Amino acid sequence: MASGSSEVKKPSSIDSPIGQRSTRGGLGKPGRVKESERIGSEYVGDEGRKLPVSIIDLKELSKSGKGETEHLVQAARPLSSVERAIQELIRIERVSNSPGWSEKLFRDEFGLKHSRIIGAVSEQHGLIGFAIYHNLIDFGHIVNLAVLPLHRGQGIGSLLLTQLLDYFLSTSVRSIVLEVRESNLVAQALYGKFGFRAMGTRPHYYADNMEDAVVMKVELLDEALG
């Protein structure tokens, strides 16, 4: 168990250590994204095999009218509705987390006012990663983050973390917490790059094997918010 806090410092480059590096390229034009829906975009992956990725607010799907989700419909696996997005979130969850979230948990998140759901979308592959986090007024909670195995090691996890930290830095939130498996040292190292530090453990947190969770926290200092 360790304790401490750190000001958020973004990595100088996007370089996620999660999983193995993909051997497939992601060449192609980025999807066309409405400025009201796009949170950010980046080219990630190995040099010469860049994958154009847009970060979008998946909850905006419930507010979009006809024609406003063109960039999602054009994707290889289109996200033309909330229902479709939920199915894609489940698809990623099943190959990423154990025990995974149920469909009901994902569906409930779309109805929570304090919940934000962002997705990493490529035109060629559709939704390839997501992050779900809560704004609880004075602190934030990252409750789920996953990337498809094929696209790990390309910086998708770092891109999602960068975008959610940008959001929290624009709010009244002063600290962010998350839980991660004690055995998942790779994920812990990634979070450490963003200033998260181990604060303690939650015993027997994961139901599948009763593994402990490491609680990690980062403090958002006033200087960082300015």
N, C-alpha and C positions, 0 to 999 in steps of 0.2 A: 504494500500500500504506500502510496506517495501522495503528497499534497503540494499545492502551490497554484499560482495563477500567472497568466502572461497576457500582455497586450497582443491583439491580433496583428500578425505580420504576414502578408500574403507572400507565397513563394515567388521568386523572380521568374520562374517558368512553370508551366503546367506539366507535371511529371508524376502521375499517380502510380504508386507501387502496388496497387491492388491487382491481384491475379497475374496471369501470364500475358505477355505481349502478343497481340493478335498477329497472325501470319497473313491475313487477308487485307487487301487495300480497301480504302473507302473513297475512291476518286469519284468526282461528279460535282455538279453544281449544287449549292445550298438551296434548300426549299425557299420559296418566296414567303416572307414573314411579315405580317402586319406589325407596324411599330408599336401598336397598343398591346400586342400580345407577346412580342419578343422581349425577353429580359436581357439576353446577351447572346453573342455568337463567337465561335472560335474555330480554328483549324487545329485538329489534334492528331496524334499518331506519329509514326516514324517519318523521318525526312524523306521526301519524295513519294510518300504514300499518305497524304493528308486526308482526313475525313472532316468535311465541313459539318459543324454541329451548331444547332440553335438551341438555346435554353428558353423554354416557354412555360407560361403559367397554365397548368392543365385545368385549373378551376375556371379559367376564362372560357372554356368550351361550353359551359352551361349558359354563358351570356352572349355568345357569338351568334349572329344571324347567318342566313344563307350567304355563301360567298366569302365570309370572313375567316374561314378556316382553310383557305385554298392551299396554304403551305403544308397543312396536315393531310389533306385529302390526297395530295400528290405523292406523299411518301409511299414507300413500298408496302408498309403496313399502316394504312391511314388511321388517323385519330379524328374522325369526323363527328364524334359525339362523346359525351361523358361515359356512356355505356361502353363504347369501344375502348376508351382510355382505361377504364377499370379492367377490362379483359387483358389489355397489354401490360398493365401494372402487375396483374396476377401472373402473367407469363414470365415476367422478369423475376418476380418474387420466388416462384417455384424453383428456379435454378440458382438462386442466390442466397436465400436465407432458410435456415432450419432451426426451430419450426417457423414456417412462413405464416404471413398474415392470411386471414380468411377474406373472402369476397366482401363480407359484411363490414369488416374493419376498414377496407379501402372505401367502400361506399359511404360509411359514416364520416370519413375524413372530408368528403366533398360537402357535407352539410355543416361542418364545424366552422364558425366564424373566425376562430383563432388559428385555424390550420391553413398552411400554404403547401401546395403541391407543384413542384416544378419538374419538368422532364427534359432530357437531352434527346433531341430529335435530329436524325439525318434523313435526307431525301431518299437515300439508297436503302436504308435499313429501318426507317421509322423510329419508334421509341427504343432507345438503347440503354437508358438509365433514368433514375428518378431520385428525388429527395423529398421527404415530407417532414415538415417542422412546424412547431407551434410558437406563437407569440403570446406569452402569458404575462403581458404588461411589463414587468420588471426583469423577466428572464425568458430566454428562449430554450426550446427543447427539440433537438433533432431526434425524431422517433423512428425514421427509416431512411436508409440510403442504399441503393443497389445499382449495379451495372451488369449488363449481360456478360457472361464469361468471355465471349468472342471479342468484346471491346474493352476488356480490362487491360491495364498497362498502357493505355493511350491518353490518359489525362482526363477522362470523363469525370471520375470522382472528384478530382481537384477543381474542375470547371464548375460542377454542381456546388461544391463547398464555397468557392469564390462568390458565386451568385447569391447564395443564401446569407453569407456573411455581409455582403454589400447591402442586402435588405435589412438585416438586423442593425447595421451601423447607421441606418437612416431612421431608426425608431428609438423609443425610450428604453429598450432592452439594454441591460448593463452586463449580463453574463449569459452564456449558453452552455447547456449540459447535454450529454449523450451517454448512452450505455454501449459497450462493445464487449464481445467475448474475451475472456481472459487469455484464451489461446490464440486470438487473432492479432498477432504482433504486427503484421503487415498493415492492417487498418489502424492500429494504434499509432504506428509510425506516421501514417498519412495525416491523421488528426494532429499529431504533434507538430507537423510542419506548419499548421495553421494556428499554433499557439495553445492547443488544448493540453492540459496536464491531468494526470491521474489524481483523483481526489479520494478515492476509496473503492469499495466493492459492494455489490448487491449479491449476497449468497444465494446460490441455487436459482438464479434468475431465469435461466433458459430451461424450458420444460422438457426438451427432448433428451438431455443428458444431465440436467441439474447443474450445469456449469455456472460458475460465478460470472457476473458482469463487472467490468471495470467502469467506474463512473469517471468521465472526463469532463473538464470544465475549462472555459476560457473567459477571462474578464475583458469586457469592452470598456477601456478607459476613456475618460472624457477627452483626452488628447486625440485618441483615435477617432472619436465621434466628430471632432471639429473639422 
